[in-house]
Amino acid sequence: MKNLKYLVLGGLFGIILTKSEVVSWWRIQEMFRFQSFHMYGVIGSAIAVGLVSLQLIKRNRLKSLNGEVITLADKKYTHGAWIGGIIFGLGWALTGACPGPMFAQLGSGVASAAVLILAALAGTWTYSALREKLPH
């Protein structure tokens, strides 16, 4: 029962993704072919909300539900970021899905999303096996 809230939030997130059509293969293809602003608008809105939220957290020293001050550590740049971004983008363009929407696609009846989820799990496992050998 303790984790029920996460299941409910995940379900609501899936509904929002589905209703906003960001899990639609057609919408994703429109984005990558520069045929529609829809996905760019959704992504841009998410970036704007994230930027404002992070600034509010930093400036107001907001606390978590446990009462601890939320700290945001600086991240060191590595070349793996752009290499991973290219791999992620290619996968997204080819499959029409990224990690979050894959589960929403499966939940909305897109059976082929099961193959994508298995492939994502295989990729995650491969990364964990090779992580120490990759450039840092």
Secondary structure as UniProt FT lines:
FT   TURN            2..3
FT   HELIX           4..19
FT   TURN            20..23
FT   HELIX           25..32
FT   TURN            33..34
FT   HELIX           38..60
FT   TURN            65..66
FT   HELIX           80..95
FT   HELIX           99..107
FT   TURN            108..109
FT   TURN            111..112
FT   HELIX           113..130
FT   HELIX           131..133
//
